[in-house]
Amino acid sequence: MLRLDSLGQRYGEHRVLHDISLTVPDGQLLCVVGPSGCGKSTLLRTIAGLLPAHEGTVSIDGDPVVGVPDRLAVVFQDYGRSLFPWLSVRENVALPLRRRGMARAERRNEAERILERVGLGGVGRRHPWQLSGGMQQRVAIARALVCRPSLLLMDEPFGSLDAQTREDLEDLLLDVHRAEGTTIVFVTHDIDESVYVGDRVVVLSAGPGSRVVLDLPVGLPGEREQIGTRGLAEFVALRAEVGRTVRG
Amino acid sequence: MSRGVRSALLRWGVLVVAVAGWQVVARAHGSVYFPPPADIAGHAYDLWFSGPVGHAFLTAEAVDNILPSLGRMATGFAIAAVAGIALGIAVGRSRRTYALCNPVLQFARAIPPPALVPVFVVVFDFGTPMQLASIVFSAVWPVLINTADGARNTDPLRLEVAAVLRLTAPERLWLLLLPSALPRIFAGLRLSLSLCLILMVFSELLPGTANGIGFTLTDAQSRSDLLTVWAALVLLGALGHLLNTGLLAVEKRLLGRGRPV
């Protein structure tokens, strides 16, 4: 269980986040939405232990987060920079396995298995820059999944992909989430996307000092499908509610 | 005309015309100071490259003078490269150390390298240690400064990725910092290689040297053997070009893997 307790964050005099309290039960896919510049990425970096909390606490299963926690993975928006271009796709994916003390052959097999899982069988020997943007983000997702994280953080992961690719990856994410039951915190500025993938949507107010202004369970059926789900009356109603809140 | 021929013409055309012009003018003029290139080439062949097959066609003269020079240069370059990369990474890893060390480095780099040679003559006396010290202390700065700059400019997002992946310090070095800095490291190595050649010859021009290409130059000059002087100059030019081409090939091989070309 992930728990934020009156979390506050500031850069110098500039207040970014204010009094954020959230509890994310195991296995939930939580979407965080908000206008750009509201501190969504800062929130994610604080949960990841990359930034120390200025006020309040972040804890995972009761342990306060100090530094990057074990079994945590992050997918960043900018796949081109987050992958290491000098390593092959397979070597990139196998990076998190190094600290597991696995043998080289074992790491390679595990990486190939996960690549297969995200629909990238057979590209392990290529380099990231030889792949399309969507495929590169699949590699980044594979790298995040390979160590079977208990908490997966995603920072606008599909923000720079074209619509078709984005929908494919949203469905891949839902599929993985259903199968593995990983707790996921998914930051996005896309309201449709948040309602489509989320079990729950949290809206942050515009900065400075963003707060939680809406905390909405998404009561859509578990099995979602791009065309059908987006046409449901509940989907439209939820989207309208989130949209109104984001626009203030 | 095929593309290969045209690109070869573009590359070598000017050189071929210049050498041919030099040949014609020098032959017509008949000056002892400016022998024609064909004579220089013939002399260089007789002097260095007409040896037995077992010695890779090198003559005793070549073994005694060219090889020691190359040895000094290679040793100096290797020490400068290893020390420059290691110190550069150490300096460039943190913003603080970089800020602290940068003025010192800029100062050290600004000193014209040959000006340091007299210092090493006093410290080490004439001989190989003095020559190596001169080469290393000149060639280390470009590598060091470029490596530090490259390491310092590692993509901050990639540093975050390394933190999330919880890479150990050596893994961070091998998998992130060094590869990130590699293009800059090679820029430094190229500068440093040409400095090595300069300092190698310069340190061999000084008294107390018993062999080397620089020694061949001064020795021939004292005997007014201008053909040997010219041959040594051409040899140095060719060596510099060959070494640079070799380094470029290594660079292309190492960098080509990790980057869109």
Interface residues (C-beta under 8 A of the other chain):
Chain A: R45 A48 L50 V68 D70 L72 A73 V74 F76 D78 R81 S82 F84 P85 W86 L87 L95 P96 R98 R99 H127 W129
Chain B: D155 L157 R158 E160 V161 A163 V164 L165 R166 L167 T168 E171 L175 L176 P179 L182 R257 G258 R259 P260
